[in-house]
Amino acid sequence: MWHGARKCSDDETQESASARPARRYLVTGGAGFIGSHIAAALAARGDFVRIFDNFATGKRENLAAAPGAELVEGDLRDFSAIRRACEGIDVVFHEAALPSVARSVEDPVATDDINIRGTLHTLLAAKETKVKRVVYAGSSSAYGESPTLPKQEDMAPDPISPYGVSKLAGEQYCRAFARVYGLETVVLRYFNVFGPRQDPGSPYSGVIALFCTAALAGTKAKIHGDGEQSRDFTYVENVVSGNLLAAERNVPAGSVLNCATGASVTLNDLVKALGELTGRKLAVQHGPDRAGDIRHSLADIARAKRILGYEPRVSFADGLARTPRVVSRHSSFGELARGAGRPSSGAPSSRVPAAVPRSREEPQEHPQLYSIGIDSMKGVILAGARHPAPSAHQSHQQTPVAGVRQTHDLLPARGAGEEWDFGDPDRDGGNKAGDFLQLSATAPTWG
């Protein structure tokens, strides 16, 4: 069982060119939500991956998503650290930032320091170490409160939050480095990204992660305002696809491109959708509008389609059904995500299981959540079970732990063909959070 990225030494970051693969990638913020998905996609196709993170908001367990990746632990505000991480790198995916509009309103100085100075350090380090291209994680918050929809890249930016200002400043630095120093830069403006590994425990997390947590805990979801504000919710796999294309395609230096789904959903509709997914009505508590929030957000993705060949691979509905926090032993899931197993246009053909049925004989003394999320090519265990491991002779037709059945169709990464169960994370050899499962050609069987 592989336990995460290995920490690299100064010498390893400067190894000889003869030992290097064709392209080498650095993901800043690679232990975070979006960064870990980019790192995972690169590692899955056999690329060299280096992760730079200080774990202020990233999680060490997310490193398991990118087997074999190098880890350079450091802070963007330390120029020598990010410069060392850029040594020998061809493309930088700059995902590291202090996220959240609400956090930026509370602490604009920290947001400025990390998001603006940190981006400047990254670009300067990339220039000095002769990185070929930097793909920058921009934000739709740069558009501000303009009533014009959908948002097009040539609209005048007008951010209303310190976070939006900081992300726009990063964009401007990218353009300046492209014009003045000839560094290839591409800006992708993200729109409300969601999916596995988004931290539901943080008050600054995305609204979907927070609402899913409320649904499972039986608490009220807090909505600032009347709930009719809308967002272009974008599943993380779409953002990964956009980043890979931005790194590889012939793109004019300094380009700014929207990266989204191109469809909007109101928060009230999101609440209804989660109610259908979890089989329970989600209670809502309305509060005053939040400072810095915009009313509506919807992307025009025509430019990304034309320049990158980008197409959103996963719809909002399919992405919501894949988000692991809606999969819990506390729900019946009799009607979970109608059509969740049907990929949207251009999506991978492997079926995403629509439901994990609840065991009739499930022990009640373990009120823990057990979830499985499905990445584009692999499934990942997001929570381990603390139940005793079932006997190797138990039938698949039983449900030994937390409603998860053993199946020959789920193949553990450590060896194809063996039966698998969650096991006990406290027991030697048990599966732990972050372990990966490869899917066989046969669709997984659930119940």
C-alpha positions in Angstrom: 0.0 0.0 0.0 1.4 3.4 -1.0 1.2 6.1 1.6 1.9 9.4 -0.3 4.3 11.7 -2.0 7.9 11.3 -1.1 9.8 14.4 0.2 12.6 15.3 -2.1 16.0 16.8 -1.3 17.7 19.8 -2.8 19.8 17.5 -5.0 16.8 15.6 -6.3 15.2 18.8 -7.6 18.3 19.5 -9.7 18.9 16.0 -11.1 20.5 15.7 -14.6 18.4 16.3 -17.7 19.3 12.8 -19.0 17.3 11.2 -16.2 14.2 13.4 -16.7 11.0 12.4 -18.5 9.9 14.4 -21.6 7.9 16.9 -19.5 8.0 17.7 -15.8 5.2 19.4 -13.9 5.0 21.4 -10.7 1.6 21.8 -9.0 1.6 24.5 -6.3 -1.1 23.8 -3.8 -0.9 20.2 -4.9 -2.2 18.9 -1.5 -5.3 21.1 -1.8 -8.7 20.3 -3.4 -8.1 21.2 -7.1 -4.3 20.9 -7.0 -4.5 17.3 -5.8 -6.8 16.4 -8.7 -4.4 17.9 -11.2 -1.5 16.1 -9.6 -3.5 12.8 -9.6 -4.3 13.1 -13.3 -0.6 13.8 -14.2 0.6 10.9 -12.1 -2.0 8.6 -13.6 -0.6 9.1 -17.1 2.9 8.5 -15.9 4.2 12.1 -15.9 6.8 13.5 -13.5 5.0 15.4 -10.8 6.3 17.7 -8.1 4.0 19.1 -5.4 4.7 22.4 -3.6 2.5 23.0 -0.5 2.8 24.4 3.1 -0.4 22.5 4.2 -2.0 25.6 5.5 -5.2 24.6 3.7 -4.0 21.5 1.9 -4.1 18.0 3.5 -1.4 15.5 3.7 -3.8 12.7 3.0 -4.5 14.2 -0.5 -0.9 13.3 -1.4 -2.0 9.7 -1.8 -3.8 10.8 -5.0 -0.5 11.2 -6.9 1.6 8.1 -6.3 5.3 8.8 -6.8 5.1 12.6 -6.8 7.9 14.6 -5.2 7.0 16.9 -2.3 8.6 20.2 -1.7 7.2 21.6 1.5 7.3 25.4 1.6 5.5 28.7 1.5 4.9 30.8 -1.6 6.1 33.9 0.4 9.5 32.3 0.7 11.0 33.0 -2.7 13.9 30.6 -2.3 11.5 27.7 -1.6 9.4 28.2 -4.7 12.4 28.8 -6.8 13.9 25.5 -5.7 10.6 23.8 -6.5 10.7 25.2 -10.0 14.1 23.9 -10.9 14.0 21.5 -13.8 10.3 22.0 -14.4 8.6 22.5 -17.7 5.1 23.6 -16.7 3.8 25.0 -13.5 0.1 24.7 -12.5 -0.3 27.5 -10.0 -3.2 26.5 -7.7 -1.8 27.6 -4.4 -3.8 30.5 -2.9 -5.7 31.5 0.2 -9.2 30.8 -1.0 -12.6 32.2 -0.1 -14.3 35.5 -0.5 -15.5 35.4 3.1 -12.0 34.8 4.4 -10.6 37.7 2.3 -13.2 40.1 3.8 -12.1 39.0 7.3 -8.4 39.2 6.6 -7.6 41.1 3.4 -3.9 41.5 4.3 -3.3 37.7 4.4 -5.2 37.3 1.2 -3.0 40.0 -0.5 0.2 38.6 0.9 -0.4 35.0 -0.2 -2.3 35.4 -3.4 -0.5 38.4 -4.9 3.0 38.2 -3.5 2.9 34.4 -3.7 1.9 34.6 -7.4 4.6 37.1 -8.2 7.2 34.9 -6.5 6.0 31.9 -8.5 6.2 33.8 -11.8 9.6 35.2 -11.0 10.9 31.7 -10.0 9.5 30.3 -13.2 11.2 32.9 -15.3 14.6 32.5 -13.6 14.5 28.7 -13.9 13.3 28.8 -17.5 9.9 27.1 -17.0 8.2 27.0 -20.3 4.6 27.8 -19.2 2.6 28.7 -16.1 -1.1 27.9 -16.0 -2.7 30.1 -13.4 -5.8 29.4 -11.4 -7.9 32.5 -11.9 -11.4 33.2 -10.5 -14.8 34.2 -11.8 -14.8 36.7 -8.9 -12.7 39.0 -11.1 -16.0 39.8 -13.0 -17.7 41.3 -10.0 -21.3 42.2 -9.9 -21.9 43.1 -13.5 -25.5 42.0 -14.4 -24.4 40.9 -17.9 -24.7 37.1 -18.4 -23.0 35.0 -19.4 -19.6 36.3 -18.4 -17.2 36.7 -21.3 -13.4 37.1 -20.9 -13.3 40.5 -22.7 -15.7 42.1 -20.2 -14.2 44.7 -18.0 -13.2 43.1 -14.7 -14.8 44.7 -11.6 -14.1 42.6 -8.5 -15.9 43.5 -5.3 -14.1 41.4 -2.7 -10.4 41.4 -1.6 -10.2 37.8 -2.9 -11.4 38.9 -6.4 -8.9 41.8 -6.4 -6.1 39.4 -5.4 -6.9 36.9 -8.2 -7.2 39.6 -10.8 -3.8 41.0 -9.7 -2.4 37.6 -10.3 -3.9 37.6 -13.8 -2.3 40.9 -14.5 1.1 39.7 -13.4 0.7 36.7 -15.7 0.0 39.0 -18.6 2.9 41.3 -17.7 5.4 38.4 -17.5 4.2 37.1 -20.9 4.7 40.5 -22.5 7.8 41.7 -20.8 9.8 38.4 -20.2 8.3 36.1 -22.8 7.1 33.6 -20.2 4.1 31.6 -21.6 1.1 32.1 -19.2 -2.5 30.9 -19.4 -5.2 32.0 -17.0 -8.2 29.8 -16.3 -11.0 31.6 -14.5 -12.7 28.9 -12.4 -16.4 29.0 -11.6 -17.5 27.4 -8.3 -15.6 24.2 -8.5 -16.8 21.2 -6.4 -16.2 17.5 -6.0 -14.2 14.9 -4.0 -11.6 16.2 -1.5 -13.3 19.5 -1.0 -13.0 20.1 2.7 -16.5 20.2 4.3 -15.1 20.9 7.7 -14.0 24.5 6.8 -16.5 27.4 7.1 -14.8 28.8 4.0 -15.4 25.7 1.9 -17.6 25.7 -1.2 -21.4 25.8 -0.7 -21.9 22.2 -2.0 -19.5 20.7 0.5 -21.2 22.7 3.3 -24.7 21.7 2.2 -23.8 18.1 1.9 -22.4 18.0 5.4 -25.6 19.7 6.7 -27.7 17.1 4.8 -25.9 14.2 6.4 -25.7 15.7 9.8 -29.4 16.6 9.9 -28.5 20.3 10.5 -29.7 23.4 8.7 -28.0 24.6 5.6 -27.2 28.3 5.9 -28.1 30.5 2.9 -27.1 34.1 2.8 -30.1 35.8 1.2 -33.2 34.4 -0.5 -31.4 31.4 -2.2 -32.2 32.7 -5.8 -28.6 33.6 -6.3 -27.1 31.3 -9.0 -23.7 29.8 -9.7 -22.1 27.9 -12.6 -21.2 24.9 -10.4 -18.3 23.1 -12.1 -17.2 19.5 -11.3 -13.5 19.3 -10.6 -12.9 16.8 -13.4 -13.8 19.5 -15.9 -11.3 21.9 -14.3 -8.6 19.2 -14.5 -9.3 18.7 -18.2 -9.1 22.5 -18.8 -5.7 22.6 -17.0 -4.2 19.8 -19.0 -5.4 21.3 -22.2 -4.0 24.7 -21.2 -0.6 23.2 -20.6 -0.4 21.3 -23.9 -2.3 23.3 -26.6 -0.9 26.1 -28.7 -2.3 29.1 -26.7 -1.5 32.8 -27.2 0.7 33.8 -24.2 -1.2 35.8 -21.6 -4.6 34.3 -22.6 -7.5 34.4 -20.2 -10.1 31.6 -20.5 -13.3 30.7 -18.6 -13.3 27.2 -17.2 -16.8 26.2 -16.2 -19.8 24.2 -17.3 -21.8 27.0 -19.0 -25.0 26.4 -17.0 -26.2 28.0 -13.8 -28.1 26.6 -10.8 -29.7 28.5 -7.9 -29.0 27.7 -4.3 -32.6 26.8 -3.8 -32.4 24.3 -6.7 -29.2 22.9 -5.2 -31.0 22.3 -1.9 -33.8 20.4 -3.7 -31.2 18.3 -5.7 -29.5 17.3 -2.5 -32.8 16.4 -0.9 -33.4 14.0 -3.8 -29.9 12.6 -3.6 -29.9 11.9 0.1 -33.6 10.9 0.4 -34.2 13.6 3.1 -35.4 17.2 2.9 -32.6 19.6 3.7 -33.7 22.2 6.2 -32.5 25.8 5.4 -31.7 28.8 7.5 -31.7 32.1 5.7 -29.5 34.9 6.8 -28.5 38.3 5.5 -26.6 38.7 2.3 -22.9 38.2 2.8 -20.4 41.0 2.0 -18.4 40.4 -1.1 -20.8 37.8 -2.7 -22.1 38.3 -6.2 -25.7 37.6 -7.2 -25.3 35.6 -10.4 -22.5 33.8 -12.1 -22.6 32.1 -15.5 -19.7 31.5 -17.8 -19.4 31.8 -21.6 -17.0 28.9 -22.4 -16.9 29.5 -26.2 -13.4 30.8 -26.1 -12.1 27.8 -24.2 -13.8 25.5 -26.6 -12.3 27.3 -29.6 -8.7 27.7 -28.3 -8.3 24.7 -26.1 -10.9 22.3 -27.5 -12.3 22.2 -24.0 -15.7 20.6 -23.3 -17.2 20.0 -19.9 -17.1 16.3 -19.4 -19.3 16.1 -16.3 -22.6 17.9 -15.9 -23.7 19.5 -12.6 -26.2 16.6 -11.8 -23.6 13.9 -12.5 -20.9 15.7 -10.6 -23.2 16.1 -7.6 -24.0 12.4 -7.6 -20.2 11.7 -7.6 -19.5 14.0 -4.7 -18.7 11.6 -1.9 -20.3 13.4 1.0 -23.8 12.6 -0.4 -22.9 8.8 0.0 -23.6 7.9 3.6 -24.9 5.0 5.6 -27.5 7.3 7.1 -29.5 7.5 3.8 -31.6 5.0 2.1 -30.6 6.1 -1.4 -33.5 4.2 -3.0 -33.7 6.9 -5.7 -30.2 8.4 -5.5 -29.2 10.4 -8.5 -31.4 9.1 -11.3 -29.0 8.8 -14.2 -26.0 9.3 -12.0 -24.4 6.3 -13.7 -24.9 7.8 -17.2 -21.9 9.9 -18.2 -22.6 13.3 -19.7 -21.5 14.0 -23.2 -17.8 13.3 -23.5 -17.6 11.8 -20.0 -15.8 8.5 -19.4 -17.8 5.4 -20.1 -17.2 3.7 -16.8 -20.3 3.7 -14.6 -20.4 5.7 -11.4 -22.4 3.8 -8.9 -25.6 5.6 -8.1 -26.1 4.2 -4.7 -24.6 2.4 -1.7 -27.6 0.6 -0.1 -27.9 0.5 3.6 -27.5 -2.8 5.3 -30.5 -4.2 7.1 -28.3 -5.6 9.9 -26.1 -2.6 10.2 -24.8 -2.1 13.7 -26.1 1.1 15.3 -23.2 1.8 17.6 -21.0 3.2 14.9 -22.4 6.6 13.8 -19.5 7.2 11.4 -19.8 8.1 7.8 -18.3 5.9 5.1 -18.0 7.3 1.6 -16.6 6.4 -1.8 -15.8 9.0 -4.4 -15.1 8.2 -8.0 -12.4 10.0 -9.8 -12.2 10.0 -13.6 -10.1 6.8 -13.7 -10.1 5.5 -10.2 -12.2 5.2 -7.1 -10.8 6.5 -3.8 -11.6 5.5 -0.3 -12.4 8.7 1.5 -13.2 7.2 4.9 -12.1 4.0 6.5 -14.3 1.8 8.6 -13.6 1.0 12.2 -15.7 -2.2 12.2 -13.8 -5.5 12.6 -12.8 -6.7 9.2 -15.1 -9.4 7.8 -14.0 -13.0 7.3 -12.4 -13.8 4.0 -15.1 -16.4 3.5 -18.0 -14.1 3.8 -20.3 -13.9 0.8 -20.6 -10.8 -1.3 -24.3 -10.9 -0.7 -23.8 -9.9 2.9 -23.1 -6.3 3.9 -20.3 -6.6 6.5 -19.6 -2.9 7.1 -21.4 0.4 6.6 -23.5 -0.8 3.6 -20.5 -1.4 1.5 -20.4 -4.8 -0.2 -17.4 -6.9 -1.1 -17.2 -7.3 -4.9 -14.7 -8.8 -7.3 -15.4 -5.8 -9.5 -13.5 -3.4 -7.2 -9.9 -4.2 -7.6 -7.5 -2.8 -5.0 -4.4 -1.1 -6.3 -2.2 -3.5 -4.4 -3.3 -6.5 -6.5 -6.0 -7.3 -9.1 -8.5 -10.0 -8.5 -8.6 -10.1 -4.7 -11.8 -9.4 -2.8 -11.8 -6.1 -1.0 -13.4 -4.6 2.1 -12.8 -1.4 4.0 -11.0 -3.3 6.7 -9.8 -1.6 9.9 -7.5 1.5 9.4 -6.1 0.8 12.9 -5.1 -2.8 11.9 -1.9 -3.4 9.9 -2.8 -3.7 6.3 -6.2 -2.2 6.5 -7.4 0.3 3.9 -7.1 3.9 4.9 -8.4 7.3 3.8 -6.8 8.1 0.4 -6.2 4.5 -0.7 -7.1 4.0 -4.4 -9.1 1.3 -6.0 -8.8 0.6 -9.7 -12.0 -0.2 -11.5 -12.3 -3.3 -13.6 -13.8 -3.3 -17.1 -17.0 -4.7 -15.5 -19.1 -2.0 -13.9 -19.0 -2.1 -10.1 -21.9 -3.9 -8.5 -23.7 -2.2 -5.7 -26.4 -4.2 -4.0 
